[in-house]
């Protein structure tokens, strides 16, 4: 069985944990996707017990504690009969941002950066921190992607258009890769999470190019076209509360909710394993 690690990247509150729980649910119950969970294929379910319990009750899971760094190993089989050992790390999103602030990649990250077959970067378009300036909003016009009325650049924090470019540049260097030629590995998936919040008819590529044009241009310049893709994701298909129960969600089961929007498409696909399958080339 080949050992394949996907490096999951994402700041706080972008839906990494909910996707991990829903992905496991799909792998356990859905026998029609490109990936399936082998019998006894999860090393330690306790790392996701709270998430799975909350979703089964129709509630949103809580925030991952900042000190958490765990790897969830899943033994998978592909629809063509191949075997893959997938390791899915779980950590608090603040830890990712601390890498950019400190300019240091911690030891537990370094091995993942060097060995991962694919990188999966979660971005939540509705919560992106985008500083408005005269280049994107001439004086007197209302903001296009935020409700903020502030018309000056806040220099105290990162603009996400620059933050994620800086992050990818640091990871490319740490992985021992070069930007002299366009990369074919690690393969890169951009996940635009909480897609249901956008109420858009655009494709994932169009949303990325519209919201984060510099990041879109950076990836286009440094990855081969066949080595990266953009997906819309709604892990739950709706908004859930941590306190109130969604009876319909609980009665039908979380495995019946959530969808992805594949690259160059606007249609919903219930196979939540599809982005991972794409990374694994299955």
N, C-alpha and C positions, 0 to 999 in steps of 0.2 A: 504494500500500500504506500503510495507516494505521500509525502508530508507537505502540505500546502498551507501557508499562512497568509491571511489577508490582513493588511494593516488598516485598521479602521480609524479614520481621522475625522474629528469634528469637535467643535466647541460645545459649550453648555447649552442644554435645552434644544438640541437639534434632532432628537429622536433616535439616537443610536441604540439605547437600551430597549425601547419599544420594538424597534426593528429586530433586534437579536431575539427577543421573546417570540415575536410573530414568525420569524424565520424558523426557529426551532419548531414551532407549532406546525408550520407547513411541512417541514421535513418529517415530522412524526405522523401526520394525518393525510397529507396529499400524496397520492401515489402516481400522479399524472405529470408532475413537473420533471425538469431535466435532472434534478438532484433528489435523492432520497436518503433517509437516515437508515443506516444498517442496524440490525437488531443489537440492542445494547450499545449503540453507537455514541452515547454521550457519556463522557468521563465523569462529570460531576454536575448534576442538575441543581444542586443546592445554590450555585452561584446565580441562578435565574429564578429560584423558587418564589421570591417575593414578587417579581415581575409577572410570572405566570399566574400566581394566585390573584393578583390585582386584576389582571385582564379577564380571568375567568369570572370574576365578580362584577365585571363591567365598569371597572375603575381604572384610572391612569396610575401608573407606577410612580414612585417618588424619585427624587434626584439621586444619582449615584454619588456616594460619599467621596470626598476629594482624595482620601488616602487610598482608595480602591485601585488595585491593578491586578486583574485576574485574567487568565486565559481559559476559554471554554473550548474544549476539544470535541469535535464531532467526526465520527467515522462515517463517511458518505459513500454512496455508489451512484454512478451516473446512469442515465437511461440506456447507454450503450454497454453497460456492464463493468466499467472502470471503477477503481476504488481510490478515494481521496481521504486523507486525514486533514481536516480543516481546523485551524486554531483561530478563534475569534476573541480578541482582547476586549476587556471591559474596563473603563476608567472614566473619571469625571472630566468633563470637557474643559474645565479650568486648567487642567494639567497641560492640555495642548497649547493653550494660549501662553502659559508660563514658559514654554520653550522659546517662543519668540521674544518674550520680555527679557529672559535671562541669557539668551544666546547660547544655551547649553542643552544638549540632548541627553537626558538621563540614561543610565546604563540599561534599564529595562526596555527603553524605547530603541536603543541602538541596534540590538540584535534583531528586533522586528523589522527595522528599516532596512537592514542589510540582507535579510533572508526572505522577506515577503515576496510572494509571486505577484500579488496585486495590491494596489492601494485604493481604498474606498473613502472618498472625501464627502462628508455630509455637510450640506449648506441648507439653511432654512431661509428662503428668500424673504419671508414676511418679517424677519427679525434682523436682517442684515444692518450693520451699523455703517451707514454711508453719509459722510460729511458733505453737505451741500456747499458748492462754491460757484463762482461766476462761470466756470467752464460747463457746469451741468445745469445751473439755474440762473439765468440773468436776473438782475434786480427787478423786483416787482412781480415775478411769476411764482406761483405756488409750487412746492416740491412735487416731484412726480412719483416717488416711491416711499415717501415718509410723510407723516402728519406734522413733523417739526416745522416751526416757523423761524427757526434760527437760520440766519443768512451769513454766518461766518464759520470758518473752519475751526473745529475744536482740536487744538494741538495736544491735548492731554491724553488722548487715546487713539488707537489705530483705526483707520478707515479699512473696512473689510476688503475693499478693492485691492489694497496694498498688503493687508495682513496675510491673505492666503497665497499670494505670490511669494512673499517672503518665506512663508512656511514651506512651500514646495521647493524653493531654491535651497533651503537648509537641508531638507530631506534628500534632495538629489545629491548634494555634496556628501552627506553622511552615508549614503548608499554607495558611494564610490562611482557615481555615474557622471557622464559628461554632457554638457549642452552643446558640444561642437556639432554633433549629429542628432537628428530627431530620434528619441528613444522608442524602442519596441518593448522594453520591459523596465521596471514593472508595469504591467497594464494598469490603467487608471480609470476608475469610474467616479464620475461626479454625481452625487445623489442630491437632488433638490427635494428636501423633506417637507412634510406637512403640505403636500400639493393641494389638498382640499381647501386650504386657506386662500389660495390664489384666485380661484374662480376664473381661470384663464382658458382660452381656446388655443393658446400657443403651444408649440412643441417644447420639450425640455431645452433643446439647443437654443431656441429663440429666447427663452426666459433667461438662460445663462448669459447670452450675448447682450441682452437688454439690461440686466441688473448688474452684471460684473464684466463689462467689456474688456477691461485690462487682463483679468484672469483668463477669459476666453482666448484672447490673443496670445497670452503667455503659453497656455497649454498647446494651442495650435502650432506655436513656434518650436515647441520642445518635445512633443510626442508625435509619432506617426499617426496618421488618421485611423488606421486599423487598431491602434493600441490604446485608444481612449474613447469613452462614450459618456453621454449624459442621460440620466433617468429621472423622471418624476417619481416621487414616493409618497404614499399616504399609508403608513403602517397600520392605522386603525380605521381608515376610511371616514372618520369623524372625530370630533373633539370629545374627550372623556375627562371627567373631573376626578381628582383624588379622593373626594369626600362623598360625592353622590354616585349612586349605582345607575348604570344604563341597563335597564331590564332586557331590552331587545338584544343588546350586545352579549349579555350574560347568558340568556336563554339559547341563542343560536350558537354561541361559542366563538371565541376570538379567531379561530381558524377560518371562519366564514367572512371575515372583514379584512379590509385593506387591499391595496392594489398598487401596481407600478404603472408608469407611462413610459413605454419603451422609446429609445432614440428615434427621432424623426417621425414621431407619432403623436396623436392627441387622444388615443383610445386607452381605456383602462384595461389592464391585464391583471387578473387575480393571482398570477404566479409570482409570489414575492421572492422566490429563489432565482428569478431570471437574471438580476444584476450579478449575483454571485456566480451563476452558471456562465455568464458572459466572461467574467474575469478568469474563470477556469477553462475557458475555450470548450465548453460542452454544450 
